[in-house]
Amino acid sequence: MEFRILGPVQIYDDGVDVSVVPTGAKQRALLGALVVRAGQVVPAERLVDELWAERPPARAANALQAHVARLRRLLPQPLPGSGEPHHEWLVTRPLGYVLRLRAPTDAQRFHRLVAEGRALAATDPGRAVEVLREGLALWRGPALEGCGRGTICSTEAALLEENRLVALETLYDTCLRAGLAQEITGELEELTTTHPLRERFYELLMTALYRSGRQAEALGTYERVRRRLVHDLGIEPGPVLRGRMEAILHHGLPGPPAASGSAVRPLSAVGGQPGSGTGTGETARPVGPLHDEIAWLRHRLERLAREQRDLADRLDRLTARDVAGL
């Protein structure tokens, strides 16, 4: 039996292929908090705070005991005559309650698969992609969805979501190592739409577009994220993203590593003509309308750089005058 928190909290019984989902919000919050702290005694006071926050009922201890009793009835028991030993899932202790697991949670399996995929990335990127996708496939929705806003569940949900995003970054970086640039551009486009202020997804998208022979679109992606950051946060892109833009602009971004296994696919050159590159990992110089667009983007970037320098000079002069006036 597995406790799942990568989505709505649920109890999954593999033996009969049945999922049990607590129906009440308080029951979901209680189960979620106990799964997050599985193997540890969770004080009753913490659980009261988790379920009711600053507005506990008059007899909070009794109310908590009632919810614990209902939760115990949801947990499976061995069938008569099955020979399976009895396992007490939810144990009462002097200070609180402890949930005792018999198998890893889906979150624990996710962390294990991500660590395994990360370790494989350098030596076997094709296999690493498979392992990372297997781990990410465990997610069924937002972590601990429907478990309320208690401290235990909300904190763990935020940590798990950040771990998911980092795992996605690792996955697509590994896809680039495996020569799968063309296959992931659509997925990365969706991620930049869903997470418009996360620069790492834009950096990966720019790299994937460039290695797919779409330099102008890669530069256009930089301009898009720059406008978004300036509009929403009042900041310019960070040095890593700016460096990636410069490398793409000047054809200084190396191509993917040489194929090392059957899962690694070769990268086609611009126009789909194999062997039309420079032999140094750079994309061949585009011609026709694409060249015109690249020239326009280069001119636009140079003008923006000049405007930024002019603004910095103006700020320095104003600052000097203000200091002199003091």
Secondary structure, DSSP 8 states (H G I E B T S, - for coil): -EEE-SSB-EEEETTTTEEE---SHHHHHHHHHHHHTTTS-EEHHHHHHHHHTT---TTHHHHHHHHHHHHHHHS----TTS-------EEE-SSEEEE--SS--HHHHHHHHHHHHHHHTTT-HHHHHHHHHHHHTT--SSTTBTS-S-HHHHHHHHHHHHHHHHHHHHHHHHHHHTT-HHHHHHHHHHHHHHSTT-HHHHHHHHHHHHHTT-HHHHHHHHHHHHHHHHHHHS----HHHHHHHHHHHTT---------STT------GGG-TT-S-SSS------THHHHHHHHHHHHHHHHHHHHHHHHHHHHHHHHHHHHH-
